[in-house]
Amino acid sequence: MRAGEVGRAVVRARLLSLALLLSLLIVLFASGAALADLGPLAYALFVVQVLLAMAALSIELVKLAYARAERSALQRNAFALLTAHEDRRRAIEERDELQRTVAGLRSLNDHLREELRARDDAVASAVHELRTPLTSVSAYGQLMSRNLQSVQRQVEQLERLISDLLAQPGTVQFTLDDVDLALEAQEAARRIRLLTDADVDVVIGDQGPHVVRADRGRIGQVLDNLLRNAAKFSPPGKPIEVVVRRSDGSVVIAVTDHGAGIPAEELTLIFERYYRGTGQRRAVPGEGIGLAVSREIVAAHHGRIWATSSGRGRGSTFFVSLPTGVPAEPGREPLAERA
């Protein structure tokens, strides 16, 4: 019941109370002769009027009591609704704050995961690279009297790789020098002959020059990776062919083996980190890191590396193309020049 209706019920109750009071006063203070003169019928009607007034007053009083009780109940319900609304608002604010906190933690977790992955990749690459100079040192140690200079170069390369391992991912620098790729190919062929029984033929395809600006140790590492892979996948008695030639402002080195070959669908996948291939290639020991590291080194020199193969059992050829001049690239950490 609304407040206006309650007010009207109060007014009616007061009017009925006044009428009843006046009727009682008439009954109480009228003389006996006057009442006798009214007659039985008039007196009966007067009594009925008084009773009806009392009944109407009782009804209005009941309505008034009910209205007040209903208004109290509405007030309590309104207070309860306000309290529930405030609780819901606080719950929504707490939920939003929790969602923001969860989003922040998720972002931090993703960032830490990426940093850990980058560190793991850097450690895996550096550990793999450590094997090349170590195996070379072992081989040159057998011919120490004739290869002291080569041993020294490999020890220096080993020291640099250890420094790379300790450095933050993405901060490894290169030392540029004038590098004759024909001489580097012959030197890499000599190293692989010392380490394995492989037969390696180096062919210089033109008069040259075959000089590029590059990091000598890193380019030697790429050649060692390619020749070591060729030796692993070539059957005994099948020679490995290395061809060095100039082509459109670049020097191209091609390493060809007559081994198991590479399916066409794997020619690009083999340069992905940890990819081991299928079939016979998976059976050959290795971690699937060498070619990925080689691609990163060649890309840092603004060059290209790719492979071709006629299919399974028909051998494969790996190509490395390096420009004869390396322009500075904005946004990249410059390569250190050797004095």
Buried (B, 14 or more C-beta within 10 A) or exposed (E): BEEEEBEEBBEBBEEBBEBBEEBEEEEEEEEEEEBEEEEEEEBEEBEEEBEEBBEBBEBBBEBBEEBBEBBEEEEEEEEEEEEEEEEEEEEEEEEEEEEEEEEEEEEEEEEEEEEEEEEEBBEBBBEBBBBBBBBBBEBBEEEEEEBEEBBEBBBEBBEBBBEBBEEEBEEBBBBBBEBBBBBBBBBBBBBBBBBBEBBBEBEBBEEBEBBBBBBBBBBBBBBBBBBBBBBBBBEEEBBBBBBBBBEEEBBBBBBBBBBBBBBEEBBEBBBEBEBBBEEEBEEEEBBBBBBBBBBBBBEBBBBBBBBBBEEEEEBBBBBBBBBBEBEEEEEEEEBEEEE
